[in-house]
Amino acid sequence: MTVPTGLVSGVSISHRHASLDHIERAAVESQRQGVETLLSQPGVREAFCLQTCNRVEAYVVTDDAATGRAALERYTAGLEDARVAMDHETSLEHLIRVACGLESLVLGEDQIIGQVRRAFVTAREAGGVGPVLEDAITKALHVGERARDETEINEGVVSLGSAAVELAERELGDLSAEDALVVGAGEMGTLAVRALDGEVASLTVANRSPERAEHLAGDIEETPARAVGLEALPEATASAGLVLTATGSDEHVLDAERLSGAGETFVVDLASPRDVAPTADDLDDVTVRDLDALEDVTDRTRESRAEAAAQVEAMVDEELDHLLSQYKRKRADQIIAAMYEGAERVKAREVGKAVSTMETDGLTDEQEAAVEAMADALVNQLLSAPTKSIREAAEKGDWTTINSALELFGPGMKVDPEEVGEGVPSGAVDAESVDPDEIPAEMREQMPDAVLDRLATGSD
């Protein structure tokens, strides 16, 4: 019997250690495409891809760490200086931290847990989620929800949209007289619109699909709002003093030509890839800020949430231990199941031979049942001690003890510590004979002498 193994390897290219240019270069067309690309790599059995405006991350499950590292190196080729590679335990911890918002630009932001959940669904639909990642991502989402329910990690500034509005308030002062324009009606654009509602004099939502912009503008409660298509951007930017861009476009939606006649304009580009061409910042009347400029805002948010963050850090440590123990228990159970399956095959074979031998001597139904019961009892008694030892050893990561126990019950079952990650061995128990003295007395009394003799000698 061969039982699946599984080591998680991860790679992260994020705002913490990479520029926006690096993140843009690392991103693929869609998360589904990322999963499918990873699954096409040799030795990859499970895959998960997470792409947001400030991170690109990939996780794979392979039989050994070297295969996982190689697959992720190929996936992020050319980004050696920007990527951070993670081993099994580090990958699991990082994934939980991401879902909790501990790795976000805005500490504790709410949006990331929804992004992880959607990426999870996408990976599952693409065939990338197996038993290892199922447990890992489910755990990450669970801890992310706990963090927000049990601490104040998401109080105050909770999104890049609200951080952008706070940045604008710092640089422009009171926004109540400003006419604002939000370009993009997706998730980030929606957050920006909600953050601006009640803070500005008027609000225009521009989007490639005017219907979606109209729907978003219709949800605004306190500020007069309207919706336009992207073709109306020149007129919309000319009348706006504050512009927030957050589209998913691969090309710039605002450039120097479009903004040249806009007058005094403060632009915050929340998109990745960026919506605003670099040349726009050269205009005298235009000030452009991107995600990097939000760090001061987010640093202050981080300081105000330090106590909550410490609580979440402790929660992550606790839940990571639970996850690792869960994997260990499953590994132990799989090893034990392999042992029992091998023993069951031997038992069935030997009982069949014994019954066949005795049938010519008039073996009764009761005697045949006694043979079967005796064999079951022997299997359970013989494997009881190693079962307990394997479970205890797996909890401690003591693979020497596990290997010693397995070697007692047959060849081919040794565990390679280099593949222990979440791996289990293959093999079967191969018993040659059974000592009749090991048989309980009450069962031994029911067995014909010929059966006991045959079990003792192992003869056919």
QUIGIQUI-V573001 format. One record per residue. N is the residue number from 1. PHI is phi in radians with two decimals (999 if undefined). OMEGA is omega in whole degrees, -180 to 180 (999 if undefined). D_LAST is the distance of its C-alpha to the last C-alpha in Angstrom with 2 decimals. Layout:
BEGIN
n->N phi->PHI omega->OMEGA d_last->D_LAST
n->N phi->PHI omega->OMEGA d_last->D_LAST
END
This chain:
BEGIN
n->1 phi->999 omega->176 d_last->24.98
n->2 phi->-1.95 omega->-179 d_last->28.51
n->3 phi->-1.84 omega->-176 d_last->31.12
n->4 phi->-1.04 omega->172 d_last->34.82
n->5 phi->-1.83 omega->178 d_last->36.92
n->6 phi->-3.09 omega->172 d_last->40.67
n->7 phi->-1.99 omega->177 d_last->43.63
n->8 phi->-1.59 omega->171 d_last->47.15
n->9 phi->-2.17 omega->-178 d_last->49.90
n->10 phi->-2.37 omega->174 d_last->53.50
n->11 phi->-2.50 omega->-178 d_last->56.93
n->12 phi->-2.25 omega->172 d_last->60.30
n->13 phi->-2.20 omega->-172 d_last->63.70
n->14 phi->-2.38 omega->-179 d_last->66.14
n->15 phi->-1.04 omega->-177 d_last->69.69
n->16 phi->-1.22 omega->-174 d_last->68.70
n->17 phi->-2.51 omega->-179 d_last->68.24
n->18 phi->-2.50 omega->178 d_last->69.24
n->19 phi->-1.47 omega->176 d_last->72.40
n->20 phi->-1.07 omega->178 d_last->72.91
n->21 phi->-1.07 omega->179 d_last->72.89
n->22 phi->-1.09 omega->-178 d_last->69.42
n->23 phi->-1.11 omega->179 d_last->68.16
n->24 phi->-1.10 omega->-179 d_last->69.73
n->25 phi->-1.20 omega->-178 d_last->68.14
n->26 phi->-1.34 omega->-175 d_last->64.68
n->27 phi->-1.21 omega->174 d_last->64.82
n->28 phi->-1.84 omega->-172 d_last->63.28
n->29 phi->-1.01 omega->-180 d_last->64.53
n->30 phi->-2.68 omega->178 d_last->62.34
n->31 phi->-1.15 omega->177 d_last->59.53
n->32 phi->-1.09 omega->178 d_last->57.32
n->33 phi->-1.07 omega->178 d_last->58.05
n->34 phi->-1.06 omega->179 d_last->57.20
n->35 phi->-1.11 omega->-179 d_last->53.78
n->36 phi->-1.12 omega->177 d_last->53.06
n->37 phi->-1.12 omega->179 d_last->54.22
n->38 phi->-1.13 omega->-180 d_last->51.99
n->39 phi->-1.15 omega->179 d_last->48.93
n->40 phi->-1.37 omega->-180 d_last->49.63
n->41 phi->-1.30 omega->-180 d_last->49.21
n->42 phi->-1.01 omega->174 d_last->46.01
n->43 phi->1.47 omega->-179 d_last->43.36
n->44 phi->-1.52 omega->-178 d_last->45.31
n->45 phi->-1.87 omega->176 d_last->43.32
n->46 phi->-2.41 omega->-179 d_last->45.95
n->47 phi->-2.68 omega->180 d_last->49.72
n->48 phi->-2.52 omega->-178 d_last->52.82
n->49 phi->-2.27 omega->179 d_last->56.47
n->50 phi->-2.20 omega->179 d_last->59.52
n->51 phi->-2.22 omega->174 d_last->63.05
n->52 phi->-2.27 omega->-177 d_last->66.22
n->53 phi->-1.16 omega->-178 d_last->69.79
n->54 phi->-2.24 omega->175 d_last->69.09
n->55 phi->-2.81 omega->168 d_last->65.44
n->56 phi->-2.29 omega->-179 d_last->62.76
n->57 phi->-2.33 omega->179 d_last->59.24
n->58 phi->-2.44 omega->179 d_last->55.78
n->59 phi->-2.34 omega->178 d_last->52.30
n->60 phi->-2.31 omega->174 d_last->48.98
n->61 phi->-2.04 omega->-179 d_last->45.32
n->62 phi->-2.37 omega->-180 d_last->43.20
n->63 phi->-1.33 omega->179 d_last->40.05
n->64 phi->-2.58 omega->-174 d_last->42.19
n->65 phi->-1.12 omega->-177 d_last->45.80
n->66 phi->-1.08 omega->179 d_last->46.92
n->67 phi->-1.13 omega->179 d_last->46.09
n->68 phi->-1.12 omega->179 d_last->48.00
n->69 phi->-1.06 omega->-178 d_last->50.99
n->70 phi->-1.10 omega->-180 d_last->51.16
n->71 phi->-1.10 omega->-179 d_last->51.16
n->72 phi->-1.29 omega->175 d_last->53.96
n->73 phi->-1.14 omega->176 d_last->55.96
n->74 phi->-1.16 omega->-178 d_last->55.99
n->75 phi->-1.15 omega->-178 d_last->56.96
n->76 phi->-1.99 omega->-179 d_last->59.92
n->77 phi->-0.99 omega->180 d_last->60.92
n->78 phi->1.55 omega->-178 d_last->64.52
n->79 phi->-2.10 omega->-176 d_last->64.63
n->80 phi->-0.99 omega->-176 d_last->63.30
n->81 phi->-1.37 omega->-175 d_last->66.31
n->82 phi->-1.87 omega->-173 d_last->66.10
n->83 phi->-1.66 omega->173 d_last->62.43
n->84 phi->-2.09 omega->-180 d_last->60.50
n->85 phi->-1.52 omega->-176 d_last->56.78
n->86 phi->-2.27 omega->177 d_last->54.54
n->87 phi->-1.44 omega->-173 d_last->51.06
n->88 phi->-0.99 omega->-175 d_last->48.52
n->89 phi->-1.17 omega->179 d_last->50.08
n->90 phi->-1.11 omega->178 d_last->53.63
n->91 phi->-1.10 omega->180 d_last->53.06
n->92 phi->-1.12 omega->179 d_last->51.87
n->93 phi->-1.11 omega->-178 d_last->54.82
n->94 phi->-1.10 omega->-180 d_last->57.29
n->95 phi->-1.07 omega->177 d_last->56.17
n->96 phi->-1.15 omega->179 d_last->56.74
n->97 phi->-1.08 omega->179 d_last->60.10
n->98 phi->-1.06 omega->-179 d_last->61.16
n->99 phi->-1.10 omega->179 d_last->60.49
n->100 phi->-1.39 omega->-177 d_last->62.49
n->101 phi->1.50 omega->-180 d_last->65.44
n->102 phi->-1.27 omega->-179 d_last->65.35
n->103 phi->-1.80 omega->-176 d_last->65.23
n->104 phi->-1.42 omega->175 d_last->67.88
n->105 phi->-1.07 omega->172 d_last->71.39
n->106 phi->-1.74 omega->-176 d_last->72.61
n->107 phi->-0.93 omega->176 d_last->70.63
n->108 phi->1.39 omega->-178 d_last->68.87
n->109 phi->-0.95 omega->-178 d_last->69.85
n->110 phi->-1.39 omega->-171 d_last->68.47
n->111 phi->-1.16 omega->-173 d_last->67.95
n->112 phi->-1.13 omega->-178 d_last->65.04
n->113 phi->-1.18 omega->175 d_last->62.59
n->114 phi->-1.19 omega->178 d_last->63.38
n->115 phi->-1.17 omega->177 d_last->62.97
n->116 phi->-1.13 omega->-179 d_last->59.52
n->117 phi->-1.09 omega->180 d_last->58.55
n->118 phi->-1.18 omega->177 d_last->59.78
n->119 phi->-1.11 omega->177 d_last->58.05
n->120 phi->-1.08 omega->179 d_last->54.81
n->121 phi->-1.08 omega->180 d_last->55.22
n->122 phi->-1.06 omega->-179 d_last->56.06
n->123 phi->-1.11 omega->179 d_last->53.02
n->124 phi->-1.15 omega->179 d_last->50.74
n->125 phi->-1.11 omega->179 d_last->52.36
n->126 phi->-1.48 omega->179 d_last->51.90
n->127 phi->1.42 omega->-176 d_last->48.15
n->128 phi->-1.62 omega->-175 d_last->48.56
n->129 phi->-1.79 omega->175 d_last->47.35
n->130 phi->-2.06 omega->-174 d_last->43.70
n->131 phi->-1.09 omega->-178 d_last->42.17
n->132 phi->-1.26 omega->-180 d_last->43.68
n->133 phi->-1.23 omega->177 d_last->47.24
n->134 phi->-0.99 omega->180 d_last->47.08
n->135 phi->-1.15 omega->-175 d_last->46.71
n->136 phi->-1.16 omega->-176 d_last->49.24
n->137 phi->-1.29 omega->176 d_last->52.02
n->138 phi->-1.05 omega->177 d_last->51.61
n->139 phi->-1.10 omega->-180 d_last->52.02
n->140 phi->-1.04 omega->179 d_last->55.07
n->141 phi->-1.14 omega->179 d_last->56.75
n->142 phi->-1.07 omega->-179 d_last->56.09
n->143 phi->-1.21 omega->177 d_last->57.67
n->144 phi->-1.04 omega->178 d_last->60.53
n->145 phi->-1.21 omega->177 d_last->61.36
n->146 phi->-1.05 omega->-178 d_last->61.17
n->147 phi->-1.02 omega->-178 d_last->63.52
n->148 phi->-1.40 omega->180 d_last->66.15
n->149 phi->-1.38 omega->-170 d_last->65.78
n->150 phi->-1.85 omega->179 d_last->65.81
n->151 phi->-2.34 omega->179 d_last->68.21
n->152 phi->-1.85 omega->-177 d_last->71.44
n->153 phi->-1.11 omega->-177 d_last->69.97
n->154 phi->-1.97 omega->176 d_last->71.43
n->155 phi->-1.41 omega->177 d_last->74.88
n->156 phi->1.47 omega->180 d_last->77.90
n->157 phi->-1.15 omega->-172 d_last->77.46
n->158 phi->-2.06 omega->-179 d_last->74.14
n->159 phi->-2.69 omega->175 d_last->74.19
n->160 phi->-1.14 omega->178 d_last->75.59
n->161 phi->-1.09 omega->180 d_last->78.05
n->162 phi->-1.22 omega->176 d_last->79.53
n->163 phi->-1.15 omega->179 d_last->79.49
n->164 phi->-1.13 omega->178 d_last->81.48
n->165 phi->-1.15 omega->178 d_last->84.05
n->166 phi->-1.12 omega->176 d_last->84.40
n->167 phi->-1.07 omega->179 d_last->84.93
n->168 phi->-1.09 omega->179 d_last->87.60
n->169 phi->-1.12 omega->179 d_last->89.33
n->170 phi->-1.16 omega->-174 d_last->89.48
n->171 phi->-1.57 omega->-177 d_last->91.05
n->172 phi->-1.85 omega->-175 d_last->93.21
n->173 phi->1.49 omega->-179 d_last->94.00
n->174 phi->-1.07 omega->-178 d_last->94.45
n->175 phi->-1.65 omega->-171 d_last->92.74
n->176 phi->-1.12 omega->179 d_last->94.53
n->177 phi->-1.74 omega->-176 d_last->97.02
n->178 phi->-1.54 omega->169 d_last->94.50
n->179 phi->-1.63 omega->-173 d_last->93.45
n->180 phi->-1.94 omega->177 d_last->89.75
n->181 phi->-2.21 omega->173 d_last->87.59
n->182 phi->-1.98 omega->-179 d_last->83.78
n->183 phi->-1.80 omega->-177 d_last->82.26
n->184 phi->1.99 omega->-178 d_last->78.83
n->185 phi->-2.10 omega->176 d_last->77.55
n->186 phi->-1.44 omega->-176 d_last->73.88
n->187 phi->-1.07 omega->-178 d_last->72.19
n->188 phi->-1.19 omega->177 d_last->74.25
n->189 phi->-1.09 omega->178 d_last->77.42
n->190 phi->-1.08 omega->179 d_last->76.88
n->191 phi->-1.11 omega->179 d_last->76.56
n->192 phi->-1.15 omega->179 d_last->79.74
n->193 phi->-1.07 omega->-180 d_last->81.63
n->194 phi->-1.11 omega->180 d_last->80.63
n->195 phi->-1.22 omega->-179 d_last->81.69
n->196 phi->-1.47 omega->-177 d_last->85.07
n->197 phi->-1.04 omega->-179 d_last->85.78
n->198 phi->1.55 omega->-178 d_last->88.72
n->199 phi->-1.85 omega->-175 d_last->89.36
n->200 phi->-2.15 omega->-178 d_last->91.33
n->201 phi->-1.29 omega->179 d_last->94.30
n->202 phi->-2.62 omega->-175 d_last->92.52
n->203 phi->-2.47 omega->176 d_last->89.18
n->204 phi->-2.01 omega->177 d_last->88.25
n->205 phi->-1.94 omega->179 d_last->84.69
n->206 phi->-1.92 omega->-179 d_last->84.15
n->207 phi->-2.66 omega->178 d_last->81.01
n->208 phi->-1.02 omega->175 d_last->79.95
n->209 phi->-1.75 omega->-179 d_last->79.31
n->210 phi->-1.03 omega->-179 d_last->82.51
n->211 phi->-1.06 omega->179 d_last->80.78
n->212 phi->-1.18 omega->177 d_last->78.42
n->213 phi->-1.10 omega->179 d_last->81.36
n->214 phi->-1.12 omega->179 d_last->83.27
n->215 phi->-1.11 omega->-180 d_last->80.42
n->216 phi->-1.19 omega->179 d_last->80.27
n->217 phi->-1.08 omega->180 d_last->84.07
n->218 phi->-1.20 omega->180 d_last->84.10
n->219 phi->-1.48 omega->-179 d_last->81.95
n->220 phi->-1.24 omega->-171 d_last->84.53
n->221 phi->-1.76 omega->-170 d_last->86.30
n->222 phi->-1.91 omega->-173 d_last->89.15
n->223 phi->-1.93 omega->174 d_last->90.22
n->224 phi->-0.98 omega->-173 d_last->91.88
n->225 phi->-2.44 omega->175 d_last->89.38
n->226 phi->-2.52 omega->-180 d_last->89.15
n->227 phi->-2.17 omega->177 d_last->86.61
n->228 phi->-2.46 omega->173 d_last->87.14
n->229 phi->-1.51 omega->-178 d_last->85.20
n->230 phi->-1.14 omega->179 d_last->84.74
n->231 phi->-1.18 omega->-180 d_last->87.63
n->232 phi->-1.64 omega->-177 d_last->89.92
n->233 phi->-1.03 omega->-180 d_last->88.95
n->234 phi->-0.99 omega->179 d_last->92.24
n->235 phi->-1.23 omega->-178 d_last->94.28
n->236 phi->-1.18 omega->180 d_last->91.81
n->237 phi->-1.23 omega->-180 d_last->91.71
n->238 phi->-1.14 omega->-177 d_last->95.51
n->239 phi->-1.74 omega->-176 d_last->95.92
n->240 phi->-1.87 omega->175 d_last->93.17
n->241 phi->-1.61 omega->180 d_last->93.69
n->242 phi->-2.27 omega->-179 d_last->90.02
n->243 phi->-2.19 omega->173 d_last->87.17
n->244 phi->-2.05 omega->-179 d_last->83.43
n->245 phi->-1.94 omega->-177 d_last->81.11
n->246 phi->-2.75 omega->179 d_last->77.44
n->247 phi->-1.67 omega->175 d_last->76.32
n->248 phi->-1.83 omega->-176 d_last->73.09
n->249 phi->-1.21 omega->175 d_last->75.02
n->250 phi->-1.42 omega->-179 d_last->73.95
n->251 phi->-2.09 omega->178 d_last->77.65
n->252 phi->-1.17 omega->177 d_last->80.62
n->253 phi->-1.75 omega->175 d_last->82.40
n->254 phi->-2.26 omega->177 d_last->85.39
n->255 phi->-2.41 omega->-177 d_last->87.21
n->256 phi->-1.06 omega->-178 d_last->90.61
n->257 phi->-1.13 omega->-178 d_last->92.26
n->258 phi->-1.23 omega->-176 d_last->91.17
n->259 phi->-1.72 omega->-173 d_last->92.16
n->260 phi->-1.10 omega->-180 d_last->95.34
n->261 phi->-1.83 omega->-174 d_last->97.59
n->262 phi->-1.45 omega->-177 d_last->95.82
n->263 phi->1.31 omega->-179 d_last->98.08
n->264 phi->-1.10 omega->-176 d_last->96.85
n->265 phi->-2.44 omega->176 d_last->93.14
n->266 phi->-1.89 omega->-174 d_last->90.31
n->267 phi->-2.04 omega->173 d_last->86.91
n->268 phi->-2.04 omega->-178 d_last->83.49
n->269 phi->-1.66 omega->-178 d_last->80.70
n->270 phi->-1.71 omega->-172 d_last->77.41
n->271 phi->-1.56 omega->171 d_last->75.52
n->272 phi->-2.53 omega->3 d_last->72.85
n->273 phi->-1.10 omega->-174 d_last->73.57
n->274 phi->-1.18 omega->-180 d_last->77.17
n->275 phi->-1.48 omega->-173 d_last->79.59
n->276 phi->-1.83 omega->179 d_last->82.76
n->277 phi->-1.15 omega->-179 d_last->83.63
n->278 phi->-0.98 omega->-178 d_last->84.50
n->279 phi->-1.14 omega->-178 d_last->87.98
n->280 phi->-1.13 omega->-178 d_last->88.87
n->281 phi->-1.25 omega->179 d_last->89.09
n->282 phi->-1.42 omega->180 d_last->91.94
n->283 phi->-1.25 omega->-175 d_last->94.24
n->284 phi->-1.09 omega->-174 d_last->96.89
n->285 phi->-1.62 omega->-174 d_last->96.64
n->286 phi->-2.03 omega->175 d_last->92.84
n->287 phi->-1.99 omega->-178 d_last->90.49
n->288 phi->-2.01 omega->174 d_last->86.77
n->289 phi->-2.13 omega->178 d_last->84.03
n->290 phi->-2.04 omega->-176 d_last->80.30
n->291 phi->-1.04 omega->-180 d_last->77.13
n->292 phi->-1.09 omega->-178 d_last->77.82
n->293 phi->-1.27 omega->-179 d_last->81.12
n->294 phi->-1.45 omega->-175 d_last->79.38
n->295 phi->-1.07 omega->-180 d_last->77.84
n->296 phi->-1.13 omega->178 d_last->80.80
n->297 phi->-1.09 omega->-176 d_last->80.51
n->298 phi->-1.22 omega->177 d_last->76.80
n->299 phi->-1.12 omega->178 d_last->77.23
n->300 phi->-1.17 omega->176 d_last->79.60
n->301 phi->-1.08 omega->180 d_last->77.18
n->302 phi->-1.09 omega->180 d_last->74.49
n->303 phi->-1.12 omega->-178 d_last->76.82
n->304 phi->-1.24 omega->-178 d_last->77.61
n->305 phi->-1.88 omega->-175 d_last->73.93
n->306 phi->-1.04 omega->-178 d_last->72.85
n->307 phi->-1.13 omega->179 d_last->72.02
n->308 phi->-1.11 omega->-180 d_last->69.97
n->309 phi->-1.09 omega->178 d_last->68.22
n->310 phi->-1.11 omega->177 d_last->67.23
n->311 phi->-1.12 omega->-180 d_last->65.73
n->312 phi->-1.20 omega->177 d_last->63.75
n->313 phi->-1.01 omega->179 d_last->62.57
n->314 phi->-1.12 omega->178 d_last->61.15
n->315 phi->-1.11 omega->179 d_last->59.54
n->316 phi->-1.09 omega->179 d_last->57.91
n->317 phi->-1.03 omega->-179 d_last->56.51
n->318 phi->-1.11 omega->-176 d_last->55.08
n->319 phi->-1.26 omega->176 d_last->53.54
n->320 phi->-1.13 omega->177 d_last->52.15
n->321 phi->-1.03 omega->178 d_last->50.28
n->322 phi->-1.09 omega->-179 d_last->48.90
n->323 phi->-1.13 omega->180 d_last->47.82
n->324 phi->-1.10 omega->177 d_last->46.10
n->325 phi->-1.14 omega->178 d_last->44.32
n->326 phi->-1.07 omega->177 d_last->43.32
n->327 phi->-1.09 omega->-179 d_last->41.76
n->328 phi->-1.11 omega->179 d_last->39.97
n->329 phi->-1.08 omega->180 d_last->38.58
n->330 phi->-1.14 omega->178 d_last->37.37
n->331 phi->-1.09 omega->179 d_last->35.73
n->332 phi->-1.08 omega->-179 d_last->34.01
n->333 phi->-1.11 omega->180 d_last->32.91
n->334 phi->-1.21 omega->178 d_last->31.57
n->335 phi->-1.10 omega->-179 d_last->29.64
n->336 phi->-1.12 omega->179 d_last->28.23
n->337 phi->-1.07 omega->178 d_last->27.42
n->338 phi->-1.11 omega->178 d_last->25.50
n->339 phi->-1.09 omega->-178 d_last->23.53
n->340 phi->-1.18 omega->179 d_last->22.79
n->341 phi->-1.13 omega->177 d_last->21.94
n->342 phi->-1.11 omega->179 d_last->19.32
n->343 phi->-1.12 omega->179 d_last->17.96
n->344 phi->-1.12 omega->179 d_last->18.12
n->345 phi->-1.14 omega->178 d_last->16.03
n->346 phi->-1.10 omega->-180 d_last->13.25
n->347 phi->-1.03 omega->-178 d_last->13.80
n->348 phi->-1.08 omega->-179 d_last->13.84
n->349 phi->-1.13 omega->-176 d_last->10.60
n->350 phi->-1.23 omega->178 d_last->8.73
n->351 phi->-1.14 omega->179 d_last->11.06
n->352 phi->-1.05 omega->179 d_last->10.55
n->353 phi->-1.15 omega->-179 d_last->6.89
n->354 phi->-1.12 omega->-180 d_last->8.20
n->355 phi->-1.13 omega->-180 d_last->11.29
n->356 phi->-1.08 omega->179 d_last->10.07
n->357 phi->-1.11 omega->-173 d_last->8.45
n->358 phi->-1.48 omega->-178 d_last->11.78
n->359 phi->-1.03 omega->179 d_last->14.11
n->360 phi->-1.21 omega->179 d_last->14.58
n->361 phi->-1.66 omega->177 d_last->15.85
n->362 phi->1.43 omega->179 d_last->18.28
n->363 phi->-1.14 omega->-178 d_last->17.07
n->364 phi->-1.43 omega->176 d_last->20.38
n->365 phi->-1.04 omega->180 d_last->21.40
n->366 phi->-1.12 omega->179 d_last->22.36
n->367 phi->-1.19 omega->178 d_last->19.04
n->368 phi->-1.10 omega->177 d_last->17.26
n->369 phi->-1.13 omega->179 d_last->20.01
n->370 phi->-1.16 omega->176 d_last->19.53
n->371 phi->-1.05 omega->-179 d_last->15.89
n->372 phi->-1.09 omega->-180 d_last->17.31
n->373 phi->-1.11 omega->178 d_last->20.27
n->374 phi->-1.06 omega->-179 d_last->18.43
n->375 phi->-1.13 omega->177 d_last->16.45
n->376 phi->-1.06 omega->-179 d_last->19.85
n->377 phi->-1.09 omega->179 d_last->21.55
n->378 phi->-1.09 omega->-180 d_last->19.23
n->379 phi->-1.03 omega->-177 d_last->19.77
n->380 phi->-1.12 omega->-178 d_last->23.47
n->381 phi->-1.22 omega->-178 d_last->23.91
n->382 phi->-1.18 omega->-176 d_last->22.16
n->383 phi->-1.69 omega->-178 d_last->24.15
n->384 phi->-1.06 omega->-178 d_last->27.38
n->385 phi->-1.12 omega->178 d_last->28.91
n->386 phi->-1.11 omega->177 d_last->28.26
n->387 phi->-1.05 omega->179 d_last->29.47
n->388 phi->-1.09 omega->-179 d_last->32.70
n->389 phi->-1.10 omega->-179 d_last->33.09
n->390 phi->-1.15 omega->180 d_last->32.66
n->391 phi->-1.11 omega->180 d_last->35.23
n->392 phi->-1.17 omega->-179 d_last->37.67
n->393 phi->-1.18 omega->179 d_last->37.23
n->394 phi->-1.10 omega->178 d_last->37.77
n->395 phi->-1.04 omega->-178 d_last->40.99
n->396 phi->-1.60 omega->-175 d_last->42.19
n->397 phi->1.23 omega->-177 d_last->41.00
n->398 phi->-1.59 omega->-175 d_last->38.95
n->399 phi->-1.40 omega->174 d_last->36.43
n->400 phi->-1.14 omega->178 d_last->35.60
n->401 phi->-1.12 omega->180 d_last->34.08
n->402 phi->-1.08 omega->-180 d_last->32.25
n->403 phi->-1.10 omega->180 d_last->30.75
n->404 phi->-1.10 omega->180 d_last->29.76
n->405 phi->-1.14 omega->-178 d_last->27.99
n->406 phi->-1.19 omega->-178 d_last->26.19
n->407 phi->-1.14 omega->178 d_last->25.12
n->408 phi->-1.23 omega->-173 d_last->23.34
n->409 phi->-1.98 omega->174 d_last->21.00
n->410 phi->2.53 omega->-179 d_last->20.19
n->411 phi->-1.33 omega->172 d_last->22.01
n->412 phi->1.38 omega->-176 d_last->24.59
n->413 phi->-1.99 omega->-178 d_last->26.09
n->414 phi->-1.23 omega->180 d_last->29.16
n->415 phi->-1.64 omega->177 d_last->32.49
n->416 phi->-1.45 omega->-178 d_last->35.39
n->417 phi->-0.99 omega->179 d_last->38.46
n->418 phi->-1.24 omega->-179 d_last->40.69
n->419 phi->-2.00 omega->-175 d_last->39.05
n->420 phi->-1.18 omega->-178 d_last->38.69
n->421 phi->-0.12 omega->173 d_last->41.75
n->422 phi->-2.20 omega->-172 d_last->40.01
n->423 phi->-1.59 omega->175 d_last->36.75
n->424 phi->-2.39 omega->-174 d_last->33.16
n->425 phi->-1.49 omega->173 d_last->30.13
n->426 phi->-2.11 omega->180 d_last->27.22
n->427 phi->2.52 omega->-180 d_last->23.55
n->428 phi->-2.62 omega->176 d_last->20.41
n->429 phi->-1.30 omega->180 d_last->18.48
n->430 phi->-2.35 omega->-179 d_last->15.25
n->431 phi->-1.57 omega->-179 d_last->13.65
n->432 phi->-1.62 omega->-178 d_last->10.94
n->433 phi->-2.74 omega->-179 d_last->10.98
n->434 phi->-2.24 omega->177 d_last->13.45
n->435 phi->-1.33 omega->-180 d_last->15.90
n->436 phi->-1.01 omega->179 d_last->16.40
n->437 phi->-1.15 omega->179 d_last->20.05
n->438 phi->-1.37 omega->-178 d_last->20.21
n->439 phi->-1.40 omega->178 d_last->19.65
n->440 phi->-0.95 omega->-175 d_last->23.10
n->441 phi->-0.99 omega->-177 d_last->24.13
n->442 phi->-1.14 omega->178 d_last->25.06
n->443 phi->-1.37 omega->-178 d_last->21.66
n->444 phi->-1.06 omega->-180 d_last->19.88
n->445 phi->-1.16 omega->-179 d_last->22.14
n->446 phi->-1.52 omega->-174 d_last->20.98
n->447 phi->-1.60 omega->173 d_last->17.25
n->448 phi->-1.05 omega->-179 d_last->15.99
n->449 phi->-1.02 omega->-178 d_last->15.19
n->450 phi->-1.09 omega->179 d_last->11.77
n->451 phi->-1.18 omega->180 d_last->10.90
n->452 phi->-1.09 omega->179 d_last->12.65
n->453 phi->-1.09 omega->-177 d_last->11.03
n->454 phi->-1.17 omega->178 d_last->7.46
n->455 phi->-1.11 omega->-179 d_last->9.37
n->456 phi->-1.23 omega->-177 d_last->11.29
n->457 phi->-1.63 omega->-177 d_last->8.98
n->458 phi->1.27 omega->-178 d_last->6.72
n->459 phi->-1.42 omega->-179 d_last->3.81
n->460 phi->-1.45 omega->999 d_last->0.00
END
